[in-house]
Amino acid sequence: ENPQHQITAIHSVVEVFRGMEKNTYDNAHMEDIHSNVCSLSLQELMNNIKRIITENNVPANQSCIIESNDACIEMETGTGKTLTYIQTAYELYKEYGLTKFIVLVPSIPIRQGVIDTFDSFKEQLEDKYDVQANAFVYDSSKLSKLRDFITQDTPQIMVMTMASFNSDDKILNQSEREGLFNNESYLKAIAHTHPIIFMDEPQEGMDTDNSKAWLAQLEPLFKFRYSATHAEKMNVLYQLTPSESY
């Protein structure tokens, strides 16, 4: 059973896409790549975002509204932030058929924590949503998992650190090697899927110019930023204050 603050945080993200056409094999699959496809314009997404901010009573001087496919969810550490964004992936699949999710974390211990949380709640989530999601840590020596991420039409949750792809010599970016995906680098193939990115503590190295440039290459459908201490705020959908956390 989710506490109310988690329910509200999940609902706030799901409502960003309210009104979009549901993804199906017919409209989201092309040349072996199963993508996230959004039928809404940026302006329609922004209209949803402004409505959510109003409904959640986020003060005008703290909502930081900007026309962008980024949004912030403010949650304190220890309030179930990891489970919240994992369950959000299931909800987005249930509501809209979205299947491609990347969880970006600042460190290897946090990366392991995400997988541990997924494993702890996997059976409950499968029972609740009647779907088996595939959550895994990106590993350059296991490209079969990356291929599944790109091609499968069930929820795929890939957990990564910024170090996985933010330099040209990484496996993801190599364009001259055996095992390319449809003659493209894996980074470009992932970009074709237009993943939704959940950024866990983005102020920990994800807001640098270099990191932003690499994230842009993933061509994300949307980026949702989870932290209690955002260095850069934009489209603050929901705030769980320290006093509310307590």
N, C-alpha and C positions, 0 to 999 in steps of 0.2 A: 504494500500500500504506500503510495507516494504522499508525503506531506504536502500541504497546499502550496508552499513556495515552489516546489519542484513542478507541480501541476501547472502553475501559472507560468513558469519559465518555459516549459515545453509548449504550452498553448500559444505563448507569445511568438515563438519561432514558427510554429505551424501556420499561424494566421498571416504571416508575411506573404504566403503564397495563395491565400484564399482567392478563389475564382479562376485558378489556372486549370487547364485541361489535364486530366490524369495521364501519366505516362503509361504506354503499353508497348508491347513488342513492335507493333506496327508503326508507332510514331517516334520511338526512341531507339530503334535498332537499325544500324546501317553498316554494311561491310565488316561484320564480325564485332563491331563496337556497340555496346549498349550504353547509352548516354542518359544524363539528366537533361530534360528538355522543359523549358518554361515558356508557356504561351503568353505570359503577361509582359507588358512593356515595363521599363524602369519606372516610368511615371505611375503606372498602376501599382507596382510594388511599393513605391513611396507613399501612395495614398493609403495602402494597408499599414505601412509602418507608422504613419502619423496617427492613424486611428488607434493602433495598439498602444502607442505612447500615451495618448489621451486616456484610454481605458485603464491603463496601469497607473495613472496619476503621477507620471514622471514630471517633475517640475520643468518648466520651459527653459530655465537657465541651466539645466543639467541634461537635457535630451540631445543636444548637439546634432540637430537634424541636418543632414547633408545628402545630396543626391548621389548615392553610392550603393553598390551591392555589398555593403558591410553593415553589421549591427552589433551592438554590445549587450551582453547580459551581465549584470553586476551581481555576483554571488560570492559570499565569504568562503574561504577554505573551511572544510568540515561540514558544509551544508548539503553535500551530495551532488556537487557540481559534475563529477564524472558520470555518475549514473544518469543525471539529467540529460546531458548531451547524447549519451548512448541511447536512451529511450526516445529522445527526439528523432534520432535516425529511424527508429521503428515507426514512429508516428508519421513521419514524412513519407515513408513507404506506404503505410496504410491509407493515408489521405490522398496522396498524389502519385504513387508509384515510383517515387525517386529512389534510386538504388546506390548511388556512388557517393561515399563519404570518406573524407580524410580527417583524421584527428591529428593535429599538429601539436607536439608537446616540446617543452624546453630542455628536457633531460631524459636520460635512459631510465632512471628510477621511476619517473612519472610515467614514462611509456609503459613500463612493466605494471604500474598501478592501474593503468587503463585496461590492460588485458586481464588483470586479476579481477577487476570489477565486472568486466564482461563475463568472465567465466563463472563468477559467483551468481549472476542474475540471468544467465543464458537460458536455463530451462524455464524460469518464470516468464521471461519475455517471449520465448517461443510459444508457450501456452497461451499467453495473452493475445499475441498478434498472429498466431498460426502461420509463422514463417521462420525459417532457419536463416539467420544472418551469419555471414562469414567475417569474423574479426581476426586480424592478424597483424603482426609487426612486419613492416617492410624489411626485407633482407635481400641484398643484391645477389646472394647465391641461390635464391629460391624464386627465380623469375616465373615459374609456373603459377605461383600465387598472384603475381602481378598480372599475368595473362588472364587469370580468372577474374580479377578485379575489373579488367577492361571489358571482358566479354559477357559476363554472367548477368542475368536479369533478376537476380535476387539481391537483397541488401548486402553490400560489401563495405566493410569498415577497415580502412588501412591506417595503422598508427605509425607515425613517423616523427623524427626529429628534423629540425632545419638542416642539420649536417648531412641528411640523406641525399639532398639534391641541390645544395646551394654552391656548388663549384663545378666547373666544366668537366673535370676528369671523373666525376661520379658515373656509375653504371647507367643511371637513368638518362644521362645526357649524351652518352656516346652514340654516334651515328654510323660508326664503321666497326661493326662487330657482328659475329654470328648471333642469330636469335633475335634480330630486330622484329618489331611487331609491324607487319604490313609495310616493311621497308622504311619504317620511321623509328626514331628513338622512342624509348618507352615514355619519356617525358611528354613528347608530342602526342603519343597515343592516349595517355592519361588526360591530357588537355582536351582531347576530343570527347571525353566522357563528361566534361564540365562538372567536376565534383563539387559537392558542398563541403566546405572546410570548417571544422570546429577547431578554433584556436584556443588552447588551454594556456592561460597566463601569457598572452601575446607580448606583454611588455618585457618579457625575458628573451629578447633577441629577435623577435619576429617583426619589429617595427623599424628596423634599420633599412636604409635605402637598398642595400644589397638583397636583403630578405624579401622586401616588397617586389623587387624586380623578378626574383625567382618565383614568388607566389603568382605573379601576373602571368607567367608562362604556363601555369596550370589551368588558366582560363576558368577559374571557379564560377559556378553558377551563383554562389553566394558565400560569404565568409561570416561566421558567427563567432564573436570574440567573448570568451568567458574569463572573468577575473573580478576581484574586488578592488583592484588598484590599477585600472587602465591608465597607461601613459598617454594613449591617444583615444579620445572618445568620439564616437559617431553613432547616430541613430540608437540611442540608449533605449532599448525596448522595455527593460525591466530592471528594477533595483531591489535587491534584498539588503536592507540597511543593517549595520552591525547590531543595532538594538533589536531589530526584528529577528536577526539570527540568534541572538541571545534568548 
